[in-house]
Amino acid sequence: MSKNSLLLFSALFLPYCLYSAEPSAFGAGKLDNPTPYGLTSSEKVILQNKKNLRKVEVKSNNQANEVDSIRERIDGLQTLIESLNISSRDNKLELKSLKQKNIDQLKGNNEYEKRLIELIQVNSDLAQENGEFIIVNTKEINKLKLLTAEISKLVDKINIAYVTKNEFNLLVDDVNKFKDLVAKEFIEKEKSQKKLHAKLKQSKSKLDDIPNSEIAKRAKNYYNKKFYTKALKYYNHLINKNYKPAQAHYMIGEIKYYRKSYSDAIAYFKKSASIYSKASYMPTLLLHTAISMDKTGDKINAETFYNAVITKYPQSNSAQIAKSNLDLIQ
């Protein structure tokens, strides 16, 4: 039995025992009075026990209240624990879900990594193939460089050993330019000659009775003496008779040249060259053609014909004069 139970038992039963042993002399028994008096010793004990009992009751009530408070706190803790259990269970479920998501994501990442590895492998293969192509192309480029170098050497050798096409055909080009240059002038002169021929046919000249060879000698004699008017008459007669027309046109060109009729001179020189371009007087013909062009202000064509004389007849006196005149132009 606990201490509190013993105190309670003594408080209930001990007063009755004492009362039966020593009854109150004054009949005092008002123990319920807040301030009792005239109590016997037994009643004082009872009163004291009653007070003690009341203290025990109060203490017991206080303890009961404390127990109830503790019980309520325990109930609150139990509720809190249950709430924590529920939260813990929910957290476990959420953690499990997160783990599953992480696993699924990891699997997805593994697939991505696998695909990435495949792409890297493909790119690596392509890079290797490109490297092989680059090596092949580099070899081919080196071959082309070697061939280009050999061709360049060959071209240099050809340029040193052979003349250019322009140099080879210089005289032909110059003659063609000469033809184009004086074509108009020659046409006009030819018209004049036809008119003159028509007049000569109408009135028979005394020269018709003289052999053409003799007329050529007389014409050259007049030319040497600078009797240019008489010389022209004889050379025109030879042209009409078609007797050595290339030389006759050349001589008339010379007469026009020395009379400073440079345009007329160019026309006759051009006609002479077109009839016969291998005559012995060709160096002089080309030189006087160049000088006539120079005098008329046609410096470009004059330079061309000077170069033609120098190239075609480098050892002639005409070539030396052409060089000097060409230096003055340049």
Buried (B, 14 or more C-beta within 10 A) or exposed (E): EEEEEEBBEEBEEBBEEBBEEEEBEEEBBEEEEEEBEEBBEBBEBBBEBBEBBEEBEEEBEEEEEEEEEEEEEEEEEEEEEEEEEEEEEEEEEEEEEEEEEEEEEEEEEEEEEEEEEEEEEEEEEEEEEEEEEEEEEEEEEEEEEEEEEEEEEEEEEEEEEEEEEEEEEBBEEBBEBBBEBBEEBBEEBEEEBEEEBEEBEEEEEEBEEEEBEEBBEBBBEBBEEEBBEBBBBBBBBBBBBEBBBBBBBBBBBBBBBEEEBBBBBBBBBBBBBBBBBEBEBBBBBBBBBBBBBBBBEBEEBBBBBBBBBBBBBEEBEBBBBBBEBBEEEE
